[in-house]
């Protein structure tokens, strides 16, 4: 991967592990300065120190709870003060799969999923917009999910929140392209710490998930999602906006095996 992002500054939310870590390291390998934002400070500080050592780039950590609007705006303000600008925003922080039936969900559970997956990204985009518009250049990547397009059973809060994020991505892409702000979505299907723990507990589920992928492998955050993130953060995608990129080994084209009850029920 060449230093195609040299001179650029990126924020990655939830950048200390999983897909977020893969994105952060991919951006750093391409020469970008990176701000990792998440709630766990010790892990975040360790990650940015390693990126500085591995890639020779400037990297920083900012403790952020992305479900709090004021903290998201403070995150962007910190990056602008620390690095002088923000060119790239990777809205990766997310979660909320509950393994519950529709009728068992509470209003609070839906609200929490929207806070973490939709509102956090919306606030981040609003925060970076003025400066990106002024410079007539910006890249935003929202981390979606196959759950938003395949309506994964027993996953309502997450499905709904990621579907809302899809709508946000396309709408903002249409409105902001005239300002040089390119916005796309990635739906990953790769190994993460959380997925590994889940599949260890429910090996049959892991086996079935793997069978949905024509590549017959789960993929890795850094080597599979990282390069796509770099492309979507670069000048190379100047004419590509409002798109969803499925980095899932082809799982989106094969569907999934329906279940009649939540795992563990």
MOVENSUL-V602684 format. One record per helix or strand of 2 or more residues. SS is the DSSP state (H for helix, E for strand). FROM is the first residue (numbers start at 1). LEN is the number of residues. If there is no record, write none. Layout:
ss->SS from->FROM len->LEN
ss->SS from->FROM len->LEN
This chain:
ss->E from->9 len->5
ss->H from->18 len->12
ss->E from->33 len->6
ss->H from->41 len->15
ss->E from->59 len->5
ss->H from->69 len->15
ss->E from->88 len->4
ss->H from->102 len->3
ss->H from->107 len->29
ss->E from->138 len->6
ss->H from->147 len->4
ss->H from->156 len->24
ss->E from->181 len->8
ss->H from->193 len->9
ss->H from->203 len->9
ss->H from->221 len->12
ss->H from->235 len->3
ss->E from->244 len->4
ss->H from->251 len->3
